[in-house]
């Protein structure tokens, strides 16, 4: 006995619906081509956007380099001004130190003269006291007493002269040292300014060798 399979009516209706909804091969190709076209267009737009972004970044970097160069130039200019001001101040301070050294030397010389006069005065007093004490001696000793007094006065004058000489020598030495310090300060200041000028020249040469424009990045 043979069996016969029958397809339910419900499945038959589904089969008909599937056939009606099926996409033909030509339509499928059209849809696939449109999809690929959209993908290519999107890729092209993305590529163009990336290129534009890279150009924008390159432009910003160039602008930053320009700003950095301007900032460095201004900083170098300010450093040069500061160095000149420092040199000027050092020169003023050296002159003030030299002036003070001269004043100190004069004061020392003045004090040395006063001390020498005081020493001479004391020597005369001591000589007179010795002469007074020797008055009781015989007249034969008067000549020796007078010689002693004369020698004391001579030694006092010699001491005063020596003190004045040493004071003048100290004053001259102080003035010489002050002038030397002032000259050294001026030389150091000039050296610093020359160093800054040389650095500025090197920077200008380097800036002239570096191109101001950079090649745009292509994708």
C-alpha positions in Angstrom: 0.0 0.0 0.0 1.6 3.3 -1.0 1.3 6.6 1.0 0.8 9.9 -0.6 2.3 13.1 0.9 0.2 16.2 0.7 1.5 19.8 1.4 -0.7 21.7 3.7 -2.4 24.7 2.3 -0.6 27.0 4.8 2.8 26.0 3.5 1.6 26.5 -0.1 0.6 30.0 0.7 4.0 30.7 2.3 5.7 29.4 -0.8 3.7 31.7 -3.0 4.5 34.6 -0.8 8.3 33.8 -0.9 8.2 33.6 -4.7 6.5 37.0 -4.8 9.0 38.6 -2.4 12.1 37.0 -4.0 14.6 39.6 -5.5 15.7 39.0 -9.1 19.4 38.5 -9.9 19.5 41.8 -11.8 17.9 43.7 -8.9 20.4 42.1 -6.5 23.3 43.2 -8.7 21.9 46.7 -8.8 21.6 46.9 -5.0 25.1 45.4 -4.6 26.5 48.0 -7.0 24.8 50.8 -5.2 26.1 49.6 -1.9 29.7 49.4 -3.3 29.3 52.9 -4.8 28.2 54.3 -1.4 31.1 52.5 0.3 33.6 54.0 -2.2 32.1 57.5 -1.9 32.3 57.2 1.9 36.0 56.1 1.7 36.7 59.0 -0.7 35.1 61.5 1.6 37.0 60.0 4.6 40.3 60.3 2.7 39.6 63.9 1.7 38.7 64.7 5.4 41.9 63.0 6.6 43.9 65.0 4.1 42.2 68.2 5.2 42.8 67.4 8.9 46.5 66.7 8.2 46.9 70.0 6.3 45.2 71.8 9.2 47.6 70.2 11.7 50.6 71.1 9.5 49.3 74.7 9.4 48.9 74.9 13.1 52.4 73.5 13.6 53.8 76.2 11.3 51.9 78.8 13.2 53.2 77.4 16.5 56.8 77.5 15.2 56.4 81.1 14.2 55.0 82.0 17.6 57.9 80.1 19.3 60.4 81.9 17.1 58.9 85.2 18.1 58.9 84.2 21.8 62.5 83.1 21.6 63.5 86.4 19.9 61.7 88.4 22.6 63.3 86.4 25.4 66.8 86.9 23.8 66.1 90.6 23.5 65.0 90.8 27.2 68.0 88.8 28.3 70.3 91.3 26.4 68.5 94.2 28.1 68.9 92.5 31.5 72.6 91.8 30.9 73.2 95.5 30.0 71.4 96.6 33.1 73.4 94.2 35.2 76.6 95.5 33.6 75.5 99.1 34.3 74.7 98.3 37.9 78.0 96.4 38.3 79.9 99.5 37.0 78.0 101.8 39.4 78.7 99.5 42.3 82.4 99.3 41.3 82.6 103.1 41.2 80.9 103.3 44.6 83.3 100.8 46.1 86.3 102.7 44.6 84.9 105.9 46.1 84.4 104.3 49.5 88.0 102.8 49.4 89.4 106.3 48.7 87.4 107.7 51.6 88.6 104.9 53.9 92.2 105.5 52.8 92.0 109.2 53.5 90.5 108.5 56.9 93.3 106.0 57.7 95.9 108.6 56.5 94.3 111.2 58.7 94.2 108.9 61.7 97.9 107.9 61.1 98.9 111.6 61.1 97.0 112.2 64.3 98.7 109.2 65.9 102.1 110.4 64.7 101.5 113.9 66.2 100.3 112.3 69.4 103.4 110.1 69.5 105.7 113.1 68.8 103.9 115.2 71.5 104.3 112.4 74.0 108.0 112.1 73.1 108.5 115.8 73.7 106.7 115.6 77.0 108.9 112.6 78.0 112.0 114.5 76.9 111.1 117.6 78.9 110.4 115.4 81.9 113.8 113.8 81.5 115.4 117.2 81.2 113.5 118.5 84.3 114.6 115.5 86.3 118.2 116.0 85.0 118.3 119.7 86.2 119.6 118.6 89.5 122.7 117.2 87.7 125.9 119.0 87.3 126.3 121.6 84.4 128.7 119.2 82.8 125.8 116.9 82.1 123.6 119.7 80.6 125.1 119.1 77.1 124.2 115.4 77.2 120.6 116.3 78.4 120.2 118.7 75.5 121.4 116.1 73.1 118.9 113.6 74.5 116.1 116.1 74.0 117.2 116.9 70.5 117.3 113.1 69.6 113.8 112.6 71.0 112.5 115.5 68.9 114.3 114.0 65.9 112.8 110.6 66.5 109.3 112.1 66.9 109.6 114.0 63.6 110.9 110.9 61.9 107.9 108.8 63.2 105.5 111.5 62.0 107.1 111.6 58.6 107.0 107.8 58.3 103.3 107.7 59.3 102.4 110.2 56.7 104.4 108.3 54.1 102.6 105.0 55.0 99.2 106.7 54.9 99.9 108.2 51.4 101.1 104.7 50.3 97.9 103.1 51.6 95.7 105.7 50.0 97.5 105.2 46.6 97.2 101.4 46.9 93.5 101.6 47.8 92.9 103.9 44.7 94.8 101.4 42.5 92.8 98.4 43.8 89.5 100.3 43.3 90.4 101.3 39.7 91.4 97.7 39.1 88.1 96.4 40.4 86.2 98.9 38.3 88.1 97.9 35.2 87.5 94.2 35.9 83.7 94.9 36.3 83.5 96.8 33.1 85.5 94.1 31.2 83.2 91.3 32.6 80.1 93.3 31.7 81.4 93.9 28.2 82.2 90.2 27.8 78.6 89.2 28.8 77.1 91.7 26.4 79.4 90.4 23.6 78.4 86.8 24.4 74.7 87.7 24.1 75.3 89.5 20.8 77.2 86.5 19.4 74.3 84.2 20.5 71.8 86.5 18.7 73.9 86.4 15.5 74.1 82.6 15.6 70.3 82.3 16.2 69.6 84.7 13.3 71.9 82.6 11.0 70.1 79.4 12.0 66.7 81.0 11.5 67.7 82.1 8.0 68.8 78.6 7.1 65.5 76.9 8.3 62.7 77.3 5.6 59.6 79.1 6.8 57.2 76.8 4.9 56.8 73.1 5.3 55.7 70.7 2.6 52.0 69.7 3.0 51.4 66.1 3.8 49.7 64.2 0.9 47.7 60.9 1.4 
